[in-house]
Amino acid sequence: MRKAWQPFLVAVTLVTVAAALRIWPLHALETRLAWLTFYPAVILTAFYGGFLAGFLGTILSCLTILLLWPAIAEHPYINDTIDWLGLLIFIGNCTLISGVAEAMRRARARAMESNKSLEAANRDLEREIARRQEAEEKIQTQNAQLEQRVRERTAELEETYRALRQNEERLRQAFDNMFEGVQIVSFDWRYLYFNDTFVRHSKHSRDDLAAHTVLELYPGIEKTNIYTVYERCFKERVAIQLQNEFKFPDGSVSWFELSFQPVPEGVFIISMDITDRKKAEADLRKLNAELEERVIQRTEQLELSNKELEAFSYSVSHDLRAPLRSIDGFSNVLLKEYQERLDDQGKDYLGRVRAAAQRMGQLIDDLLGLSRVSRAELRRETVDLSAMAQTILGGLQAGEPDRTVNAVIAGGVIAEGDARLLSVVLENLLANAWKFTQKRSGPTIEFGVKDTDGEHAYFVRDNGAGFEMKYADKLFGAFQRLHGSAEFEGTGIGLATVQRIVRRHGGRVWAEGQVNDGATFYFTL
């Protein structure tokens, strides 16, 4: 890089060289324009160092000419006005040349600076062009990707459109083939869509439905309830279901079950012709009324029959008890007062007569008890079946203190029912268990409850004589016995009574057993 003092050194050097050339090679020239020798030095200095260096060269040249050279050359160069004018012209020309050189230097500097700026701008432009080319490449890539996505999306949309068209066609076919009528009514009461079933329901042609509004096809609808439903669905946009009777202009009447649903176009309506159902309901109501009348009449007849049966039962029980008591009493008298006159066979005959009379009396009592169970009023309450079973087994044990029976009674078994009738159920079941375990060593009787098919099943289980399961359906019939009277006493009425009481409580009763391996009786309420 050029130092700041170098132009001035160049100016001094060039002026010195010019002076030397003037003193030695050119001093023989007798020209009065001696300063012309210094023009090259001033011009070169000005072009190299600018205005200040050129101006310094001019001053040094003038001083050299004025002060040094006349003494050296012994020749005065400034003698007249022309010489002074030439000197002034020299100074002016040198100053002009220095100024022009400075301007040119600055112009070159500005040009170089401009070139540098242009080069920087060109570099920036090249970078910008590169960036734009890169951006254009990216845009082209993105455009290609976007076009690909557009094509893919277009294909998807076309596929979706085809699927929608297919679904729309299937939906239209489904609507057209429905047994229910389908219609869409716009806000201006025009039919936008209707299927074939609705055409039949409306009793109009398709052309009439397409060309007219609802108000035009059914004059006077504004005064009906169905018009209010339309208006409410139009304005409040709520779903409404109802049954409505239509009276058509031809005088016919039909019943329809209607479902109104708001849709953007207006109202979507599904209609089902229920005229036949309404007729069937009317016939059914008429039949029910007739049945109710018959039930009332039959109930009155049954009440009369029950009263007659009750009177008959009371009469029979008293009429049968009197001769039975006579037979038993006279047989007892014969055994006590005439036993010396009777042999053993006679005594045996009289004993059998007494046993038969007593058994007949017990049978009459059981039948009357079964009859009373059927007529008794059912009073439901909370019943502690565990305590009831404990009391019944305690009574059986007191009646036969010599027997030892293992009684297992579950605690806290509670039920809802008639306490008196449930006591009859447990008395019969526990008495049977007590009876059929009398020939068993280590007899066990158990009472409890378990869940069966989501309901509580109460049970009485024993390890006594048991029974064959193929005869289980005969257990609960009146007078049905699976064991002979000689083997186990009884009349065959107890389990029939149990079944009748359980059924009156809305439950069921069943049994499971095996010969010589005990039996279990279940009942629900």
C-alpha positions as CSV (number, residue, x, y, z in Angstrom):
1,M,0.0,0.0,0.0
2,R,1.3,3.5,-0.9
3,K,2.4,5.7,2.1
4,A,1.1,9.2,2.5
5,W,4.6,10.8,2.1
6,Q,5.6,8.9,-1.1
7,P,3.9,11.4,-3.6
8,F,5.8,14.3,-2.1
9,L,9.1,12.3,-2.3
10,V,8.3,11.5,-6.0
11,A,7.7,15.3,-6.6
12,V,11.0,16.3,-5.1
13,T,12.8,13.5,-7.0
14,L,11.3,14.4,-10.4
15,V,11.9,18.2,-10.0
16,T,15.5,17.4,-9.0
17,V,15.9,15.2,-12.1
18,A,14.4,17.9,-14.3
19,A,16.7,20.5,-12.8
20,A,19.7,18.3,-13.5
21,L,18.6,17.7,-17.1
22,R,18.3,21.5,-17.4
23,I,21.6,22.2,-15.9
24,W,23.7,19.7,-17.7
25,P,22.3,18.5,-21.0
26,L,20.2,21.4,-21.8
27,H,22.0,24.4,-20.5
28,A,23.5,25.0,-23.9
29,L,20.1,25.6,-25.4
30,E,19.5,29.3,-25.4
31,T,15.7,29.2,-24.9
32,R,13.9,31.5,-22.7
33,L,11.2,28.9,-21.9
34,A,13.3,27.1,-19.4
35,W,10.4,26.1,-17.3
36,L,9.2,23.8,-20.1
37,T,11.8,21.3,-18.8
38,F,9.9,20.9,-15.6
39,Y,6.5,20.1,-17.3
40,P,7.1,16.3,-17.4
41,A,8.1,16.3,-13.7
42,V,5.0,18.3,-12.6
43,I,2.7,16.1,-14.9
44,L,4.1,12.8,-13.6
45,T,4.0,14.0,-10.0
46,A,0.4,15.2,-10.4
47,F,-0.7,11.9,-12.0
48,Y,1.1,9.9,-9.4
49,G,0.4,11.9,-6.2
50,G,-2.6,14.0,-7.1
51,F,-3.1,17.7,-6.8
52,L,-1.0,18.4,-3.7
53,A,2.0,16.6,-5.1
54,G,1.7,18.3,-8.5
55,F,1.3,21.7,-6.8
56,L,4.5,21.0,-4.7
57,G,6.3,20.1,-8.0
58,T,5.1,23.4,-9.5
59,I,6.3,25.5,-6.6
60,L,9.7,23.7,-6.5
61,S,10.1,24.1,-10.3
62,C,9.4,27.9,-10.0
63,L,11.8,28.3,-7.1
64,T,14.5,26.4,-9.0
65,I,14.0,28.5,-12.1
66,L,13.9,31.8,-10.2
67,L,16.6,31.3,-7.6
68,L,19.0,28.5,-8.7
69,W,19.3,28.4,-12.4
70,P,20.2,31.9,-13.2
71,A,23.2,31.8,-10.9
72,I,24.3,28.5,-12.2
73,A,23.8,29.2,-15.9
74,E,24.9,32.8,-15.7
75,H,22.0,33.6,-17.8
76,P,19.0,35.5,-16.6
77,Y,15.8,33.8,-17.7
78,I,13.4,36.3,-16.5
79,N,14.1,39.5,-18.3
80,D,10.8,40.9,-19.5
81,T,7.1,40.7,-19.3
82,I,6.9,37.8,-21.7
83,D,9.0,35.7,-19.4
84,W,6.8,36.6,-16.4
85,L,3.7,35.9,-18.5
86,G,5.2,32.5,-19.5
87,L,6.0,31.8,-15.9
88,L,2.4,32.6,-14.9
89,I,1.2,30.4,-17.8
90,F,3.4,27.6,-16.6
91,I,2.1,27.9,-13.0
92,G,-1.5,28.0,-14.3
93,N,-0.9,25.1,-16.7
94,C,0.7,23.1,-13.9
95,T,-2.1,23.9,-11.5
96,L,-4.7,22.9,-14.1
97,I,-2.8,19.8,-14.9
98,S,-2.5,19.0,-11.2
99,G,-6.3,19.6,-10.8
100,V,-7.2,17.5,-13.8
101,A,-4.8,14.8,-12.6
102,E,-6.5,14.9,-9.1
103,A,-9.9,14.8,-10.7
104,M,-8.8,11.9,-12.8
105,R,-7.3,10.1,-9.8
106,R,-10.4,10.7,-7.8
107,A,-12.5,9.5,-10.8
108,R,-10.3,6.4,-11.0
109,A,-10.8,5.9,-7.2
110,R,-14.5,6.4,-7.5
111,A,-14.5,4.1,-10.5
112,M,-12.5,1.5,-8.6
113,E,-14.8,2.0,-5.6
114,S,-17.8,1.7,-7.9
115,N,-16.2,-1.4,-9.5
116,K,-15.7,-2.8,-6.1
117,S,-19.4,-2.0,-5.2
118,L,-20.4,-3.4,-8.6
119,E,-18.4,-6.5,-7.9
120,A,-19.9,-6.8,-4.4
121,A,-23.3,-6.1,-5.9
122,N,-22.6,-8.7,-8.6
123,R,-21.5,-11.2,-6.0
124,D,-24.7,-10.4,-4.0
125,L,-26.7,-10.7,-7.2
126,E,-25.0,-14.0,-8.0
127,R,-25.8,-15.2,-4.5
128,E,-29.3,-13.9,-4.8
129,I,-29.6,-15.6,-8.2
130,A,-28.2,-18.8,-6.7
131,R,-30.7,-18.5,-3.8
132,R,-33.5,-17.8,-6.2
133,Q,-32.4,-20.8,-8.4
134,E,-32.3,-22.9,-5.3
135,A,-35.7,-21.5,-4.2
136,E,-37.1,-22.1,-7.7
137,E,-35.7,-25.7,-7.6
138,K,-37.4,-26.2,-4.2
139,I,-40.6,-24.6,-5.5
140,Q,-40.4,-26.9,-8.6
141,T,-39.9,-29.8,-6.3
142,Q,-42.7,-28.7,-4.0
143,N,-44.9,-28.0,-7.1
144,A,-44.2,-31.5,-8.3
145,Q,-45.0,-32.9,-4.9
146,L,-48.1,-30.7,-4.7
147,E,-49.2,-31.9,-8.1
148,Q,-48.6,-35.5,-7.1
149,R,-50.6,-34.9,-3.9
150,V,-53.3,-33.1,-5.9
151,R,-53.4,-36.1,-8.3
152,E,-53.6,-38.5,-5.4
153,R,-56.2,-36.3,-3.5
154,T,-58.1,-36.0,-6.8
155,A,-58.1,-39.8,-7.1
156,E,-59.1,-40.2,-3.5
157,L,-61.9,-37.6,-4.0
158,E,-63.0,-39.4,-7.2
159,E,-63.0,-42.7,-5.3
160,T,-64.9,-41.1,-2.4
161,Y,-67.3,-39.5,-4.9
162,R,-67.9,-42.9,-6.5
163,A,-68.4,-44.5,-3.1
164,L,-70.8,-41.7,-2.1
165,R,-72.7,-42.1,-5.3
166,Q,-72.9,-45.9,-4.7
167,N,-74.0,-45.2,-1.1
168,E,-76.5,-42.7,-2.2
169,E,-77.8,-45.2,-4.8
170,R,-77.9,-47.9,-2.2
171,L,-79.6,-45.6,0.3
172,R,-82.1,-44.6,-2.4
173,Q,-82.8,-48.2,-3.3
174,A,-83.2,-49.0,0.5
175,F,-85.6,-46.1,0.9
176,D,-87.5,-47.1,-2.2
177,N,-87.8,-50.7,-1.0
178,M,-88.8,-49.9,2.6
179,F,-92.2,-50.9,4.0
180,E,-92.3,-47.5,5.6
181,G,-93.1,-44.4,3.7
182,V,-90.2,-41.9,3.4
183,Q,-90.5,-38.2,2.5
184,I,-88.5,-35.0,2.7
185,V,-90.5,-31.8,2.9
186,S,-88.8,-28.4,2.4
187,F,-89.5,-25.3,4.3
188,D,-91.8,-24.1,1.6
189,W,-93.9,-27.3,2.0
190,R,-92.7,-29.0,-1.2
191,Y,-91.7,-32.6,-1.5
192,L,-88.0,-32.9,-2.2
193,Y,-88.0,-36.7,-2.0
194,F,-90.6,-39.6,-1.5
195,N,-90.4,-43.3,-2.0
196,D,-93.0,-45.7,-3.5
197,T,-94.5,-46.6,-0.2
198,F,-95.3,-43.0,0.6
199,V,-96.9,-42.6,-2.8
200,R,-99.2,-45.4,-1.8
201,H,-99.8,-43.9,1.6
202,S,-100.6,-40.4,0.1
203,K,-103.1,-41.8,-2.4
204,H,-101.7,-39.4,-5.0
205,S,-99.6,-39.9,-8.1
206,R,-95.9,-39.1,-8.3
207,D,-96.6,-36.3,-10.7
208,D,-99.1,-34.7,-8.3
209,L,-96.6,-35.0,-5.4
210,A,-93.8,-33.5,-7.5
211,A,-95.9,-30.6,-8.8
212,H,-97.8,-29.5,-5.7
213,T,-97.1,-28.6,-2.1
214,V,-98.5,-30.4,1.0
215,L,-100.9,-27.5,1.6
216,E,-102.2,-27.8,-2.0
217,L,-102.6,-31.6,-1.9
218,Y,-104.3,-31.6,1.5
219,P,-106.6,-28.6,1.8
220,G,-107.6,-27.9,5.4
221,I,-104.5,-29.4,6.9
222,E,-103.8,-26.0,8.6
223,K,-106.6,-26.9,11.0
224,T,-105.2,-30.3,12.0
225,N,-102.8,-31.4,14.6
226,I,-100.3,-32.6,12.0
227,Y,-99.9,-29.0,10.7
228,T,-98.8,-28.0,14.2
229,V,-96.2,-30.8,14.3
230,Y,-94.8,-29.6,10.9
231,E,-94.6,-26.0,12.1
232,R,-92.9,-27.0,15.4
233,C,-90.3,-29.2,13.6
234,F,-89.6,-26.4,11.0
235,K,-89.1,-23.7,13.7
236,E,-87.8,-25.5,16.8
237,R,-85.8,-28.2,14.9
238,V,-86.9,-30.9,17.3
239,A,-87.7,-34.6,16.6
240,I,-91.3,-35.6,17.1
241,Q,-93.0,-39.0,17.1
242,L,-96.8,-39.5,17.1
243,Q,-99.7,-41.5,15.8
244,N,-102.2,-39.7,13.7
245,E,-105.5,-40.4,12.0
246,F,-105.7,-39.1,8.4
247,K,-109.0,-38.5,6.7
248,F,-108.4,-38.4,2.9
249,P,-110.4,-36.3,0.4
250,D,-112.1,-39.5,-0.9
251,G,-113.5,-40.1,2.6
252,S,-111.2,-43.0,3.6
253,V,-109.5,-43.0,7.0
254,S,-106.0,-44.4,7.8
255,W,-103.8,-44.4,10.9
256,F,-100.1,-43.7,10.6
257,E,-97.2,-43.8,13.0
258,L,-95.0,-40.8,12.1
259,S,-91.4,-39.9,13.0
260,F,-90.4,-36.3,12.2
261,Q,-86.7,-35.5,12.1
262,P,-85.3,-32.0,11.2
263,V,-82.8,-32.0,8.3
264,P,-81.0,-29.0,6.6
265,E,-83.5,-29.1,3.7
266,G,-86.6,-29.1,6.0
267,V,-88.2,-32.2,7.6
268,F,-87.5,-35.9,7.1
269,I,-90.6,-38.0,7.8
270,I,-91.0,-41.8,8.1
271,S,-94.5,-43.1,8.1
272,M,-95.9,-46.5,8.9
273,D,-99.5,-47.6,8.1
274,I,-100.9,-48.9,11.4
275,T,-104.5,-49.0,10.3
276,D,-104.7,-52.8,10.7
277,R,-103.0,-52.6,14.0
278,K,-105.4,-50.0,15.3
279,K,-108.3,-52.1,14.1
280,A,-106.7,-55.1,15.9
281,E,-106.2,-53.0,19.0
282,A,-109.9,-52.0,18.9
283,D,-110.9,-55.6,18.4
284,L,-108.6,-56.5,21.3
285,R,-110.1,-53.9,23.6
286,K,-113.5,-55.1,22.7
287,L,-112.4,-58.7,23.4
288,N,-110.8,-57.7,26.7
289,A,-114.0,-56.0,27.7
290,E,-115.9,-59.1,26.9
291,L,-113.3,-61.2,28.7
292,E,-113.4,-58.9,31.7
293,E,-117.2,-59.3,31.8
294,R,-116.8,-63.1,31.5
295,V,-114.1,-63.1,34.2
296,I,-116.5,-61.1,36.5
297,Q,-119.2,-63.6,35.8
298,R,-116.9,-66.5,36.2
299,T,-115.4,-65.1,39.4
300,E,-118.9,-64.7,40.8
301,Q,-119.6,-68.3,39.8
302,L,-116.3,-69.5,41.4
303,E,-117.1,-67.5,44.6
304,L,-120.5,-69.1,44.7
305,S,-118.9,-72.5,44.0
306,N,-116.3,-71.9,46.7
307,K,-119.0,-71.0,49.2
308,E,-120.9,-74.1,48.2
309,L,-117.7,-76.2,48.4
310,E,-116.9,-74.7,51.8
311,A,-120.3,-75.4,53.1
312,F,-120.1,-78.9,51.6
313,S,-116.7,-79.5,53.2
314,Y,-117.9,-78.3,56.5
315,S,-120.9,-80.5,56.2
316,V,-119.0,-83.5,55.0
317,S,-116.3,-83.1,57.7
318,H,-119.0,-83.0,60.4
319,D,-121.1,-85.7,58.9
320,L,-118.1,-88.0,58.4
321,R,-116.5,-87.2,61.7
322,A,-119.6,-88.3,63.7
323,P,-119.8,-91.9,62.4
324,L,-116.0,-92.2,62.5
325,R,-116.0,-91.1,66.1
326,S,-118.8,-93.6,66.8
327,I,-116.8,-96.4,65.1
328,D,-113.7,-95.5,67.0
329,G,-115.5,-95.1,70.3
330,F,-117.5,-98.4,70.1
331,S,-114.4,-100.3,69.0
332,N,-112.6,-98.9,72.0
333,V,-115.4,-100.0,74.3
334,L,-115.4,-103.5,72.9
335,L,-111.6,-103.7,73.4
336,K,-111.9,-102.5,77.0
337,E,-115.1,-104.2,78.3
338,Y,-115.4,-107.3,76.2
339,Q,-111.7,-108.2,75.7
340,E,-112.2,-111.4,77.9
341,R,-114.8,-112.6,75.4
342,L,-112.7,-111.8,72.3
343,D,-109.9,-113.9,71.1
344,D,-106.7,-112.4,69.7
345,Q,-108.0,-112.3,66.1
346,G,-111.1,-110.4,67.2
347,K,-108.9,-107.9,69.1
348,D,-106.7,-107.5,66.0
349,Y,-109.8,-106.8,63.8
350,L,-111.1,-104.2,66.3
351,G,-107.6,-102.6,66.4
352,R,-107.6,-102.4,62.6
353,V,-111.0,-100.8,62.6
354,R,-109.9,-98.2,65.1
355,A,-106.7,-97.4,63.0
356,A,-108.7,-97.1,59.8
357,A,-111.2,-94.7,61.5
358,Q,-108.4,-92.6,62.9
359,R,-106.6,-92.5,59.5
360,M,-109.9,-91.5,57.9
361,G,-110.2,-88.7,60.4
362,Q,-106.6,-87.5,59.7
363,L,-107.3,-87.6,56.0
364,I,-110.4,-85.5,56.4
365,D,-108.4,-83.0,58.5
366,D,-105.6,-82.8,55.9
367,L,-108.1,-82.2,53.1
368,L,-109.8,-79.5,55.0
369,G,-106.4,-78.0,55.7
370,L,-105.5,-78.1,52.0
371,S,-108.9,-76.4,51.2
372,R,-108.2,-73.7,53.8
373,V,-104.8,-73.0,52.3
374,S,-106.3,-72.3,48.9
375,R,-108.9,-69.9,50.4
376,A,-106.7,-68.1,53.0
377,E,-105.8,-64.5,52.4
378,L,-102.1,-63.9,51.7
379,R,-100.5,-61.4,54.1
380,R,-96.9,-60.7,53.2
381,E,-94.4,-59.8,55.9
382,T,-90.7,-60.3,56.8
383,V,-90.3,-63.9,58.2
384,D,-87.3,-65.3,60.0
385,L,-87.2,-68.8,58.5
386,S,-84.2,-69.9,60.5
387,A,-86.0,-69.2,63.8
388,M,-89.2,-70.9,62.5
389,A,-87.3,-74.0,61.4
390,Q,-85.6,-74.1,64.9
391,T,-88.9,-74.0,66.6
392,I,-90.5,-76.7,64.4
393,L,-87.5,-79.1,64.9
394,G,-87.6,-78.4,68.6
395,G,-91.3,-79.5,68.7
396,L,-90.5,-82.7,66.7
397,Q,-87.7,-83.5,69.1
398,A,-90.0,-82.9,72.2
399,G,-92.5,-85.4,70.6
400,E,-89.8,-88.1,70.4
401,P,-87.3,-87.4,73.1
402,D,-85.6,-90.8,72.6
403,R,-84.4,-89.9,69.1
404,T,-81.2,-88.2,68.4
405,V,-81.1,-86.1,65.2
406,N,-78.3,-83.9,64.0
407,A,-80.0,-80.6,63.0
408,V,-78.1,-78.1,60.9
409,I,-80.0,-74.8,60.5
410,A,-78.4,-71.9,58.7
411,G,-78.8,-68.6,60.6
412,G,-80.2,-65.4,59.3
413,V,-82.4,-66.8,56.6
414,I,-85.0,-64.1,56.0
415,A,-87.9,-64.2,53.5
416,E,-91.0,-62.1,52.5
417,G,-94.3,-64.0,52.7
418,D,-97.2,-65.1,54.8
419,A,-95.8,-66.3,58.1
420,R,-98.7,-68.7,58.9
421,L,-98.5,-70.4,55.5
422,L,-94.7,-70.5,55.4
423,S,-94.9,-72.2,58.8
424,V,-97.1,-74.9,57.2
425,V,-94.5,-75.3,54.4
426,L,-91.6,-75.8,56.8
427,E,-93.7,-78.1,59.2
428,N,-94.5,-80.4,56.3
429,L,-91.0,-80.5,54.9
430,L,-89.2,-80.9,58.2
431,A,-91.8,-83.5,59.4
432,N,-91.2,-85.5,56.3
433,A,-87.4,-85.3,56.9
434,W,-87.9,-86.3,60.5
435,K,-90.1,-89.2,59.4
436,F,-88.0,-90.6,56.6
437,T,-84.8,-90.5,58.8
438,Q,-86.2,-92.6,61.6
439,K,-84.7,-95.8,60.3
440,R,-81.3,-94.2,59.6
441,S,-78.3,-94.4,61.9
442,G,-76.8,-90.9,62.5
443,P,-79.8,-89.0,61.0
444,T,-79.1,-85.5,59.8
445,I,-81.6,-82.7,58.8
446,E,-80.4,-79.5,57.2
447,F,-82.2,-76.2,56.5
448,G,-80.6,-73.4,54.4
449,V,-80.6,-71.2,51.3
450,K,-78.5,-71.0,48.1
451,D,-78.6,-68.9,44.9
452,T,-80.1,-70.8,41.9
453,D,-80.5,-69.0,38.6
454,G,-80.3,-65.6,40.2
455,E,-82.9,-66.3,42.9
456,H,-82.9,-67.6,46.5
457,A,-83.8,-71.3,46.8
458,Y,-84.6,-72.4,50.3
459,F,-84.1,-76.1,51.0
460,V,-84.6,-78.9,53.5
461,R,-82.1,-81.8,53.1
462,D,-82.0,-85.2,54.9
463,N,-80.0,-88.4,54.7
464,G,-83.1,-90.7,55.0
465,A,-84.9,-93.1,52.7
466,G,-84.8,-90.9,49.6
467,F,-86.7,-91.8,46.4
468,E,-86.1,-92.6,42.7
469,M,-85.9,-89.4,40.6
470,K,-88.1,-90.9,37.8
471,Y,-91.0,-90.6,40.3
472,A,-90.2,-87.0,41.3
473,D,-93.1,-85.6,39.4
474,K,-95.6,-87.6,41.5
475,L,-94.3,-86.2,44.8
476,F,-96.5,-83.1,44.9
477,G,-99.8,-84.7,43.8
478,A,-102.6,-85.2,46.4
479,F,-102.6,-88.8,47.7
480,Q,-99.4,-89.7,45.8
481,R,-97.1,-91.8,48.0
482,L,-93.8,-93.4,47.1
483,H,-93.7,-95.4,50.3
484,G,-96.3,-97.7,51.7
485,S,-98.3,-96.9,54.8
486,A,-96.9,-99.9,56.7
487,E,-93.4,-98.5,56.0
488,F,-94.0,-94.8,56.7
489,E,-97.3,-93.3,57.9
490,G,-99.0,-90.4,56.2
491,T,-101.9,-89.4,53.9
492,G,-100.0,-88.0,50.9
493,I,-101.5,-84.5,51.3
494,G,-98.5,-82.7,52.9
495,L,-96.4,-82.0,49.8
496,A,-99.5,-81.0,47.8
497,T,-100.1,-78.4,50.4
498,V,-96.5,-77.2,50.2
499,Q,-96.8,-76.8,46.4
500,R,-100.0,-74.9,46.7
501,I,-98.6,-72.5,49.3
502,V,-95.4,-71.9,47.3
503,R,-97.3,-71.2,44.1
504,R,-99.5,-68.7,45.9
505,H,-96.3,-66.9,46.8
506,G,-95.3,-66.8,43.1
507,G,-92.5,-69.4,43.6
508,R,-91.8,-73.0,42.6
509,V,-90.9,-76.2,44.4
510,W,-88.9,-79.2,43.3
511,A,-87.0,-82.2,44.8
512,E,-83.8,-84.1,44.3
513,G,-83.1,-87.5,45.8
514,Q,-81.7,-91.0,45.6
515,V,-82.9,-94.2,47.2
516,N,-81.3,-94.8,50.6
517,D,-79.2,-91.6,50.2
518,G,-81.6,-88.9,51.3
519,A,-83.6,-86.2,49.6
520,T,-83.5,-82.4,49.2
521,F,-86.6,-80.3,48.7
522,Y,-86.2,-76.8,47.3
523,F,-88.7,-73.9,47.1
524,T,-88.6,-70.3,46.0
525,L,-90.8,-67.3,46.8
